[in-house]
């Protein structure tokens, strides 16, 4: 009989040149869910990848002095890049797609043409607002305080010839999908989509650009490139072989069981994506799950805001499994979570060191001390007998037993552990990994309490009288640990291998089926007290080490800069004071004809008369970027002619050499400073 198929995806990531812990959150969660389904014996396809086209990539590549392909290759494939981070975090993706892959590009061209041929894509002119960082088009009414409602950054006016997708045509079907099915979860995301986008009226979507070239070309209309979100969303199908011959898995895995995405891109996945699939006549994915953000100091982690947290540093300091566990244990999946290093350390100490680590360490140490690492045969009793006890040991059955009888504690623990898999499975099927971990740690905490209730150290004082009882207690602890270890494997795969080795659990004890059965661990299994799985972390020491490591990383990330040597000849103070430095506002800026270097500035210097200054910085700035900026100028230099034009003063810049290339930066000051203010 064929195994159940399960297709799960993360969004394909924009290849940022600075990855932070927020980037790992979605992928670690998706990995844990994928590993859970593999543990159940299902045929899993887990896809991730990188979204590599668009204007911001083109601009960043230009700034870096490389081609867009060279830029994304370095970030995706290079040291510290996306693939490197996924390897570090032990991500078990089955396939990795790059939207620059040839087979994907060719398939996107066919998809775009098919929607054009069926009348759902038409040509027009786009005029509106565009957020370059988010690659998002917005109407005036959708802006928040005049800025992008997703990232809060400035938007720019855009007007260009473009193709449009008839999104409005599918508005009613999308609303029905959202409101009357479980297509989108959590339910709060449905309300956001309907109230913010559907009810105000879906407008047709601009799906091509002509103002830049880095994208999938529209092959039947040169000059147009496909909008990145059309390009990116169809990766979920092209990576399976849709309209290409690279793979042949489309019929096997599509439709996807779930797309796990961050809440900021739910709109694309729950409105635009199903509409385009409807246009193509393709099945819709079964579910989109939009999780929340990791917040730092009350705001979303963002390189542009300078509040990133380096996963490499955290993993090196605390271990990959501890970091994976923290992300899934601490924050309810679906809502925002406030990240802090203190909370990370606290979680490691409480759950991993005190609870799980303590249980494994105490149990293996006592088996070694009292039984030489191997319990006597028969201490675990018959499997059937213990299965019966576990089923019978409900609250009523336990309640009628005499308080204090050791068997009461046995039955409570056995019942809780033997029924754990069902509660865990229910939570995982609801995409609530934090609840699944709650269930596991409830059992772990009960096992630690069981140790105190039975006091093995007291039983060991008279092995002749209490040896059998002590062995039975130890077996119950080992078997409870085994069951919990199986269910923790999707979250901490490396650490659970070590746990199984220490308690003597072979392959037959590590399966999904074995997690629902009590008595699988052989009662004579060889138990070894190995290294402490999760040592306790000294909070103050760890925070100091993190601060030092992050400071060193920031220092290492600085570009290789060469500075001009400082002049040794001293200038009299009175001579320096003769230079009149003033704040000036750029009223206009334009290239000087027949010059590749000069920009012509029209400046407000506070006198009421415009000042003209020419500056040889055209290779560093576009004129339109400087209009409205507040600069610094020396205004009492004698005028001089340049290209037949008079320049009255000098703008102040900073110059350095970076990787062999000269860089120049105009000195810009606070725009609150009025034109003509003297700098002293």
C-alpha positions, 0 to 999 in steps of 0.5 A, a space after each residue: 500500500 502506498 504511503 501517505 504523501 505529504 508536501 510541505 513548503 517554506 516560502 523561498 527567501 530573498 537572499 539577504 546578505 545578513 541573515 538573522 534568527 528571524 530567517 530561521 524561525 519559519 524554516 525550523 518550524 517547517 523542518 520540525 513538521 516535516 520530520 514529524 510526518 517522516 517519523 509517522 512513515 509518510 512520503 514527505 517532500 519538503 521544499 525551500 529555496 531562494 527568490 532571486 529576482 527583482 529591482 532590489 536585487 538589481 540595485 544591491 548588485 550594482 552597489 556591490 559592483 557585481 552582476 545580479 547573478 554574481 550577487 545572489 550566487 555569493 549569498 545563496 551558495 557562499 559561506 554564511 549564505 542561505 544554504 550554509 545557514 540551513 546546513 547549520 540549523 540541520 534543515 532536512 529539506 528534500 529539494 532546494 529551488 532557486 528562481 534563477 534556475 533555468 528550468 524554473 525560468 522557462 516554466 514561468 514564461 510558459 505560465 505567464 503566456 498561458 494566463 495571457 492567452 486565456 485572457 487573465 493577463 492584459 496590457 496597460 499602464 501602472 500608476 501608483 505606489 511601490 515598495 521596493 524592499 517588499 516588492 509590493 504594489 499598493 493603492 493610496 488607501 492601503 498605505 499606512 501613514 503614507 508608508 508601506 503597511 507591511 514594512 513601514 518604509 517609504 514608497 515611491 511613485 511608479 508609472 510604467 507600461 505593464 501587464 495586469 492580472 485580472 485579480 478582481 475576476 476571482 474576488 468572490 471565489 477567493 472570499 468564499 475560499 477564505 471565509 468558508 473553508 480552512 484554507 487559511 489559518 490561523 483564523 485571525 489571518 482570514 479576518 485580516 485578508 477579508 477586511 483589508 483586501 477583499 471588502 475594499 475591492 480587489 484591484 487587478 494586479 500589476 504583473 510585469 515591470 519595465 523599469 529594470 531588467 533583472 527578472 524572468 523576461 516576458 518572452 513575447 514582449 521584450 522589455 517586460 520582466 515578470 513580477 517577482 511574486 508571480 515568479 516566486 509563487 509558482 516555484 511550489 509547482 515548478 520544483 515538482 516538474 510542472 511545465 519542465 522536465 527537470 523533475 517528475 513529481 507534480 502528480 505525486 505531490 501536488 496539491 501541497 498539504 501546507 505552505 508555512 509562511 510569515 504573516 507579512 506574505 499571507 496576502 500573496 499566498 492566500 489571495 494572489 496565489 489561489 487566484 492564479 492557480 484558478 486561472 491556470 485550472 490547477 488544484 489549490 494547496 490544501 492549507 496556508 498557515 501564516 505564523 507570526 514574527 519574532 520581535 526584538 525590542 518590540 519590533 520585527 527583526 530587520 537588518 535595516 533597523 539594526 536589530 538582528 540576532 546572529 544565528 551562527 553566534 547563538 548556535 555556537 554558544 548554546 548548540 543548534 538543538 537548543 536553539 531549534 527547541 527554543 524557537 518552537 517551545 517558547 513562542 505560540 506558532 501563529 502569533 508574534 513572539 518577543 525574542 531575547 537572549 535572556 529568554 533563550 538562556 532561561 528556556 535552556 536552563 528550565 526545560 532542557 537542563 533542569 527538566 529533560 537533562 536532569 531526568 536523563 542524567 539522574 536516571 542513567 547515573 542511578 542505573 550505573 551506580 546501583 546496577 552497573 549499567 544493566 537492569 535485571 531481567 524481568 524488571 519491566 514486567 510483561 508488555 501486555 500487563 503494562 499496556 493493560 495497566 496504562 489503559 486502566 489507570 485513568 483518573 477514577 482508577 487512580 483515585 480509589 488507590 490508597 495514597 502513598 502506595 508506590 503502584 499509584 505512582 507507577 500507573 500515573 506515570 505509565 498512563 501519562 507516558 503511554 497516552 502521550 503520543 495521541 495528545 502530541 499528534 493532535 497538537 502537531 496536526 493543528 500546526 501547534 508545535 508549542 502545544 506538542 512540546 507542552 505535552 511532552 514536558 508535562 510527562 518529563 516533569 511528572 517523571 522527575 516528580 516520580 523520582 522524588 516520590 520513590 526516592 531510589 537512593 533510599 531504596 538502594 540502602 537495602 538492595 536485598 529487600 528493595 532491589 526489585 522495586 528499585 529496578 522497576 522504578 528505574 525501568 519506568 524512568 528509562 521507558 518514559 524517557 524513551 517515549 519522550 525522546 521519540 517525540 522530541 526527535 523532530 525538534 532536536 534530532 542530534 540530541 535525541 540520538 545521544 539520548 537513545 544511546 545513553 538509555 540503550 534504545 535501539 532502532 526498534 524503540 525509536 519509531 512512531 509505533 513504539 512511541 505509543 507502546 509501553 514496554 518496548 525498551 528491553 529491560 536489560 538494555 545497556 545504559 551509559 551515563 554519557 555527557 550532559 546533554 544540556 548543561 546549565 548556562 550561567 546567565 551573566 557569563 553567557 550574556 557577556 560572551 554573546 555581547 563580545 561575540 556579536 561585537 567581534 562579528 560586527 567588526 569582522 563584517 566591516 568592509 576592508 577600508 583604506 584611509 588616507 594618511 593623516 597630514 602631519 603639517 599643522 595648520 594655525 587655528 586662526 587659518 582654519 577659522 577663516 573657512 566658513 562651513 555652512 549647512 546648505 539645502 539642495 534645491 536642484 541637482 543635475 548632470 553637467 552636459 559633456 561631463 561624466 564627473 560633474 554634478 551642478 547643485 543649486 543650493 539654498 545657503 540661507 542668504 535668500 540668493 541661490 548658490 551654485 556649486 559644481 562637484 565631481 561626484 556623478 559616479 557616486 550619486 544620481 542627481 535625483 537622490 540628492 534633491 532635498 538633502 542638507 549638506 555641508 559646504 565651504 561658502 567663502 572660497 573664491 569662485 572658479 570656472 568648471 566646464 564654463 560654469 561658475 562654482 561658488 564653494 565646495 561641498 564636503 565629502 568623506 573619501 576612502 578606498 574599499 577593496 581597491 575601489 575609491 568610495 565617496 560619501 557626501 556629508 549629510 546633516 540633520 534636515 532640521 538644521 536650517 539652511 545657512 546655519 554655521 558649523 563650528 
